[in-house]
């Protein structure tokens, strides 16, 4: 949304709102945009030659319409409200173009063919929209095809109820749905149905307060087209994502590592001197080969880095049915780039999550925190994180430490004072459906990119399996998130600063207790060939709960001397009492991980 008092030749001050129009291929998006629009930009309504040939949208298209400033915005210093419509392609092979487009939108129209309901790319567009905005309206298109006509209202209500169930599992619970028909009967000259209601729904979604004033020195511009004009220079068309830019300002094209002064600017063919966040603008610069840029970023010099690794806060996409394992490679879109990246997932340790009954609410809150309109959650690099074999969704992560599950079961069953046996009984009393054996909480991923990425340090991240069948019915988008920390994978010390560990559990048995009553000889805790230095000083626990510390080896057969400062009571010791447990951590990014165990 623009806070700029954009002044056209008429002298009117215009508040601009960018609206992404997304949906499955052939849902009628472009026809709907045409029905809404009164002004077109240099890239609108499928001007691409292949778009006309194939009959589908191939690239982002831009057009606009204006309405009088509504009463709830009357206190703002504007005369008109302008909606810039971003027509995103719906074909499965073009989802990467959509991902680039969502970075510029303030709100969204999700177009659904009411005769077909939620389709594969509809679900993918819904996911992309979730990370882009919290404001959406659904256009139920092609309602004229619901027959017989007298049954149409009932059929529309039935479709709304069915779709409402799906939206209830997203951040768009209770979303407004408007029945429309962009081209009734397929006739281009037929007046559209429901378009005025759709415009009114968009107006109602505009928040009563614009963005705060832009901070100096943080200009960021999403370029969607670049073309030369003879005698003038090259024109970069796009949307101001943040900050402000004016004529004669110096901007950087970070992917090219080049800087250029701004010669002139236009907004919908009207010259302007300055543009702010949310504005759709054409920026003319000189001495730039337009062929070097298809889409990308422009920014204040030195503000957008190039990197090969990063940590991102992530959530698994609910519509993705497959596993998202650590060490695998997925297609990862960051900003306008999509490259292969190796993934390592991690989360909070067992016992530090949220209850299962709040997991969905926590996930949606996390999603809101990852939205592009907000500051991403802080990442605490000073604390420990638990390595995960994969990224988990609402099913939760299996708890690795049985004692944590037992403690949770004991607390749930009111057995907090019942000791080990009470906890075990409480754990057995649950069948697993209550989530006590599962961890729910925030998750992160370390991404190692196959190629350098140039993007803002807090950019949106979407992981996908784009090598899956584009004609299949499965959602290919696997996870989404925001970058929270940049990392150079080529520098071991930077990786080692990420304290991600794998829990290690070893079991042994007390063979005998020495006459002093505090020293025990323990066997089977380590292998004979293991280095004793790795284990000296680590703490162990007996089946009775007695705490001991490994002092050193005993003989050459892999036995250990363990000191128990509190002593070991010899009376009535069972085999279970003499069981020894060693719990420790191996940090996966520590270059000396195989030589060092920590507790």
Residue pairs with C-beta under 8 A, 6 or more apart in sequence:
1 15
1 16
1 17
1 18
1 106
1 206
1 207
1 210
1 211
1 277
1 278
2 15
2 16
2 17
2 210
2 240
2 275
2 276
2 277
2 278
2 279
3 15
3 210
3 211
3 212
3 213
3 214
3 276
3 277
3 278
4 16
4 244
4 274
4 275
4 276
4 277
4 278
4 279
5 13
5 14
5 77
5 78
6 13
6 14
6 15
6 16
6 82
6 267
6 272
6 275
6 279
7 13
7 14
7 272
8 14
8 267
8 268
8 270
9 270
12 79
12 80
13 77
13 78
13 79
13 80
14 66
14 78
14 79
14 80
14 81
14 82
15 69
15 73
15 76
15 78
15 80
15 81
15 82
15 210
16 82
16 83
16 84
16 278
16 279
16 280
17 81
17 82
17 83
17 84
17 106
17 107
17 202
17 206
17 278
18 83
18 84
18 86
18 104
18 105
18 106
18 107
18 239
18 278
18 280
19 83
19 84
19 85
19 86
19 105
19 106
19 107
19 108
19 109
19 202
20 86
20 88
20 101
20 102
20 104
20 105
20 107
20 108
20 109
20 129
20 132
20 133
21 29
21 32
21 33
21 85
21 86
21 87
21 88
21 108
21 109
21 111
22 29
22 88
22 90
22 98
22 108
22 109
22 110
22 111
22 125
22 128
22 129
23 29
23 90
23 110
23 111
23 112
23 113
23 121
23 122
23 125
23 141
24 90
24 111
24 112
24 113
24 116
24 119
24 120
24 121
24 122
24 125
25 56
25 89
25 90
25 91
25 92
25 121
26 56
26 90
26 113
27 90
27 111
27 112
27 113
27 116
27 119
27 122
27 141
28 111
28 113
28 141
28 142
28 182
28 183
29 57
29 87
29 88
29 90
29 111
30 45
30 46
30 57
30 61
30 87
31 182
31 183
32 109
32 111
32 139
32 141
32 180
32 182
32 192
32 195
32 198
33 44
33 45
33 61
33 63
33 85
33 87
34 45
34 63
34 182
35 182
35 183
35 192
35 195
36 63
36 65
36 83
36 85
36 195
36 198
36 199
37 44
37 45
37 63
37 64
37 65
37 85
38 64
38 65
38 66
39 63
39 64
39 65
39 66
39 268
40 62
40 63
40 64
41 62
41 63
41 64
41 237
41 268
41 280
42 62
42 225
42 227
42 237
42 282
43 59
43 60
43 61
43 62
43 224
43 225
43 237
44 61
44 62
44 63
44 87
45 61
45 63
45 87
46 52
46 56
46 57
46 58
46 61
46 87
47 61
48 58
48 59
50 58
51 57
51 58
51 59
56 89
56 90
56 91
57 87
57 88
57 89
57 90
57 91
57 94
58 89
58 91
58 94
58 97
59 89
59 97
59 224
60 86
60 87
60 88
60 89
60 97
60 100
60 101
60 224
61 85
61 86
61 87
62 84
62 85
62 86
62 87
62 224
62 237
62 280
63 84
63 85
63 87
64 82
64 83
64 84
64 85
64 268
64 280
65 82
65 83
65 85
65 199
66 80
66 81
66 82
66 83
67 80
67 81
67 83
67 199
67 203
68 80
68 81
69 76
69 78
69 79
69 80
69 81
70 81
70 203
70 204
70 206
72 206
72 208
73 81
73 206
73 208
75 208
76 210
81 203
81 206
83 202
84 239
84 280
85 109
86 101
86 104
86 105
88 97
88 98
88 101
88 102
88 125
89 97
89 98
90 121
90 125
91 121
92 120
92 121
92 124
92 470
92 471
92 476
93 470
95 121
95 124
95 128
95 464
95 466
95 476
95 477
96 333
96 338
96 466
98 124
98 125
98 128
99 128
99 333
99 338
99 460
99 462
100 222
100 224
100 295
100 333
100 335
100 336
101 224
102 128
102 129
102 131
102 132
102 133
102 372
102 460
103 132
103 222
103 241
103 335
103 372
103 460
104 222
104 238
104 239
104 241
105 132
105 133
106 133
106 135
106 278
106 373
107 133
107 135
107 136
107 137
107 202
107 205
107 206
108 129
108 132
108 133
108 135
108 136
108 137
109 136
109 137
109 138
109 139
109 198
109 202
110 122
110 125
110 126
110 129
110 136
110 137
110 138
110 139
111 139
111 141
112 118
112 122
112 138
112 139
112 140
112 141
112 163
113 119
113 141
113 142
114 140
114 141
114 142
114 143
114 145
114 146
114 155
114 156
114 159
114 179
115 142
115 145
115 146
117 159
117 162
117 163
118 126
118 163
118 166
120 472
120 473
120 474
120 475
123 319
123 475
124 319
124 475
124 476
124 477
126 170
126 172
126 319
127 317
127 319
127 475
127 477
127 480
128 462
128 477
129 136
130 170
130 171
130 172
130 367
130 480
131 367
131 370
131 371
131 372
131 460
131 462
131 480
132 371
132 372
132 460
133 371
133 372
133 373
134 171
134 368
134 371
134 373
135 205
135 207
136 172
136 175
136 205
137 175
137 176
137 177
137 178
137 198
137 201
137 202
137 205
138 163
138 167
138 175
138 176
138 177
138 178
139 177
139 178
139 180
139 194
139 198
140 156
140 159
140 160
140 177
140 178
140 179
140 180
141 180
141 181
141 182
142 181
142 182
143 152
143 156
143 179
143 180
143 181
143 193
143 194
144 181
144 184
144 185
144 193
145 181
146 152
146 155
146 156
156 179
160 177
163 177
164 174
164 175
164 177
167 173
167 174
167 175
169 318
169 360
170 318
170 364
171 364
171 367
171 368
176 201
176 204
178 194
178 197
178 198
178 201
179 193
179 194
180 192
180 193
180 194
180 195
180 197
180 198
181 192
181 193
181 194
182 192
182 195
183 190
183 192
184 190
184 191
184 192
184 193
211 277
211 278
214 242
214 243
214 244
214 276
214 277
215 243
216 243
217 243
217 300
217 303
218 242
218 243
218 300
218 303
219 240
219 242
219 243
219 244
219 245
219 249
219 251
219 298
219 299
219 300
219 303
220 240
220 241
220 242
220 243
220 297
220 298
220 299
220 300
220 303
220 304
220 456
221 236
221 238
221 239
221 240
221 241
221 245
221 251
221 283
221 297
221 298
221 299
222 238
222 239
222 241
222 295
222 297
222 336
223 236
223 237
223 238
223 293
223 295
223 296
223 297
223 298
224 237
224 238
224 239
224 295
225 236
225 237
225 238
225 295
226 234
226 235
226 236
226 237
226 290
226 293
226 294
226 295
227 234
227 235
227 237
227 290
228 234
228 235
228 290
229 235
229 284
232 263
232 264
232 284
232 286
233 263
233 284
233 285
233 286
233 287
233 288
234 284
234 285
234 286
234 288
234 289
234 290
235 282
235 283
235 284
235 290
236 282
236 283
236 284
236 285
236 293
236 298
237 280
237 281
237 282
237 283
238 280
238 281
238 283
238 295
238 298
239 278
239 279
239 280
239 281
240 275
240 276
240 277
240 278
240 279
240 281
241 277
242 277
243 276
243 277
243 300
244 274
244 275
244 276
244 277
245 251
245 262
245 265
245 274
245 275
245 281
245 283
246 262
246 265
246 273
246 274
246 275
247 262
247 263
247 264
247 265
247 273
247 274
248 261
248 262
249 261
249 262
250 259
250 260
250 261
250 262
250 301
251 259
251 260
251 261
251 262
251 283
251 285
251 298
251 299
251 300
251 301
252 258
252 259
252 298
252 299
252 300
252 301
252 302
252 303
252 304
253 259
253 260
253 288
253 293
253 296
253 297
253 298
254 296
254 297
254 298
254 299
254 304
254 305
254 306
254 454
255 293
255 296
255 297
255 454
256 292
256 293
258 288
259 301
260 285
260 286
260 287
260 288
261 285
261 286
262 283
262 284
262 285
263 284
263 285
263 286
264 271
264 284
265 271
265 272
265 273
265 274
265 275
265 281
265 282
265 283
265 284
266 272
266 281
266 282
266 284
267 275
267 279
267 280
267 281
267 282
268 280
272 281
275 281
275 283
283 298
295 336
296 335
296 336
296 454
297 304
297 335
297 336
297 454
297 455
297 456
303 456
304 454
304 455
304 456
305 454
305 455
305 457
305 486
306 452
306 453
306 454
307 449
307 452
307 453
307 486
307 487
307 488
308 448
308 449
308 451
308 452
308 453
308 488
308 489
308 490
309 446
309 447
309 448
309 449
309 486
309 487
309 488
309 489
310 334
310 446
310 447
310 449
310 453
310 483
310 485
310 486
310 487
311 379
311 444
311 445
311 446
311 447
311 483
311 484
311 485
311 486
311 487
311 498
312 444
312 445
312 447
312 461
312 481
312 482
312 483
312 484
313 366
313 369
313 370
313 376
313 377
313 379
313 442
313 443
313 444
313 481
313 482
313 484
314 345
314 391
314 443
314 444
314 445
314 461
314 463
314 479
314 480
314 481
315 363
315 366
315 367
315 370
315 393
315 443
315 479
315 480
315 481
316 324
316 391
316 392
316 393
316 443
316 478
316 479
317 393
317 475
317 477
317 478
317 479
317 480
318 393
318 394
319 475
319 477
320 393
320 474
320 475
320 476
320 477
320 478
320 479
321 474
321 475
322 465
322 474
322 478
323 390
324 330
324 343
324 345
324 390
324 391
324 463
324 478
324 479
325 343
325 389
325 390
326 343
326 344
326 345
326 387
326 388
326 389
326 390
327 342
327 343
327 344
328 342
328 343
329 340
329 341
329 342
329 343
329 450
330 340
330 341
330 343
330 463
330 464
330 465
330 478
331 338
331 339
331 340
331 341
331 463
331 464
331 465
331 466
331 467
332 338
332 339
332 340
332 341
332 343
332 447
332 449
332 461
332 462
332 463
332 464
333 460
333 461
333 462
333 463
333 464
334 449
334 453
334 455
334 459
334 460
334 461
334 483
335 453
335 454
335 455
335 456
335 459
335 460
336 455
337 453
337 454
337 455
338 466
339 449
339 450
339 451
339 453
340 449
340 450
340 451
341 447
341 448
341 449
341 450
341 463
342 447
342 448
343 391
343 445
343 446
343 447
343 463
344 387
344 445
344 446
344 448
344 500
344 588
345 387
345 388
345 389
345 390
345 391
345 443
345 444
345 445
346 385
346 386
346 387
346 388
346 443
346 444
346 445
346 446
346 500
347 353
347 385
347 386
347 388
347 397
347 439
347 441
347 442
347 443
347 444
348 385
348 386
348 439
348 441
348 442
349 384
349 385
349 386
350 386
350 399
350 400
350 401
350 404
350 405
350 439
351 401
351 404
351 407
351 408
351 439
352 441
353 396
353 439
353 440
353 441
354 362
354 440
354 441
355 435
355 440
356 396
356 434
356 435
356 436
356 438
356 440
357 435
358 440
359 394
359 396
359 435
359 440
360 394
362 440
362 441
363 394
366 377
366 442
367 480
368 374
369 376
369 377
370 376
370 377
370 460
370 480
370 481
370 482
372 460
375 458
376 458
376 482
376 483
376 484
377 442
377 482
377 484
378 484
379 444
379 484
379 485
381 485
381 497
381 498
381 499
382 499
383 499
384 499
384 500
384 501
384 585
385 444
385 498
385 499
385 500
385 501
386 400
386 500
386 501
386 503
387 500
387 501
387 502
387 588
388 397
388 443
391 443
391 445
391 478
391 479
392 443
395 438
396 435
396 438
396 439
396 440
397 438
397 439
397 440
398 437
398 438
398 439
399 405
399 437
399 438
399 439
400 503
401 503
401 583
402 427
403 423
405 427
405 436
405 437
406 420
406 423
406 424
406 426
406 427
407 423
408 436
409 415
409 423
409 426
409 427
409 429
409 430
409 436
410 416
410 418
410 422
410 423
410 426
410 427
412 426
412 430
412 434
412 436
413 425
413 426
413 429
413 430
415 422
415 423
415 425
415 426
418 425
418 426
420 545
427 436
427 437
430 436
430 437
444 484
445 463
445 479
445 481
446 487
446 495
446 498
446 500
447 461
448 489
455 483
456 483
457 483
457 486
458 482
458 483
458 484
459 482
459 483
460 480
460 481
460 482
461 479
461 480
461 481
461 482
461 483
462 477
462 479
462 480
463 477
463 478
463 479
463 480
464 476
464 477
464 478
465 476
465 478
466 476
468 474
468 476
470 476
487 494
487 495
487 498
488 494
489 495
492 589
492 591
495 589
496 587
496 589
496 590
496 591
497 589
498 589
499 587
500 587
500 588
500 589
501 585
501 586
501 587
501 588
501 598
502 585
502 586
502 588
503 583
503 584
503 585
504 582
504 583
504 584
504 585
504 586
504 597
505 581
505 582
505 583
506 525
506 526
506 581
506 582
506 584
507 524
507 525
507 579
507 580
507 581
507 582
508 522
508 523
508 524
508 525
508 526
508 540
508 560
508 579
508 580
508 582
509 522
509 523
509 524
509 575
509 578
509 579
509 580
510 520
510 521
510 522
510 542
510 568
510 573
510 578
510 580
511 520
511 521
511 522
511 523
511 559
512 520
512 521
513 519
513 520
513 521
513 568
513 570
514 520
514 521
517 567
517 568
517 570
518 563
518 564
518 565
518 566
518 567
518 568
519 551
519 561
519 562
519 563
519 564
520 548
520 561
520 562
520 564
520 568
521 554
521 559
521 560
521 561
521 562
522 540
522 559
522 560
522 561
522 562
522 580
523 557
523 558
523 559
523 560
524 558
525 535
525 540
525 560
525 580
525 582
526 532
526 535
526 558
526 560
527 558
528 556
528 557
528 558
529 558
530 558
531 595
532 552
532 553
532 560
533 595
534 595
534 596
534 597
535 550
535 560
535 582
535 597
536 550
536 551
536 552
537 549
537 550
538 549
538 550
538 582
538 584
538 597
538 599
539 547
539 548
539 549
539 550
539 582
539 599
540 547
540 548
540 549
540 550
540 562
540 580
540 581
540 582
541 547
541 548
541 580
541 581
541 583
542 548
542 564
542 568
542 577
542 578
542 579
542 580
542 581
543 574
543 576
543 577
543 578
543 579
543 581
544 569
544 573
544 577
546 564
546 566
546 568
547 564
547 565
547 566
548 562
548 563
548 564
548 565
548 580
549 562
549 563
549 565
550 560
550 561
550 562
550 582
551 560
551 561
551 562
551 563
552 560
552 561
553 559
553 560
553 561
554 560
554 561
562 580
583 599
584 597
584 598
584 599
585 597
585 598
585 599
586 593
586 594
586 596
586 597
586 598
587 593
587 596
587 598
590 596
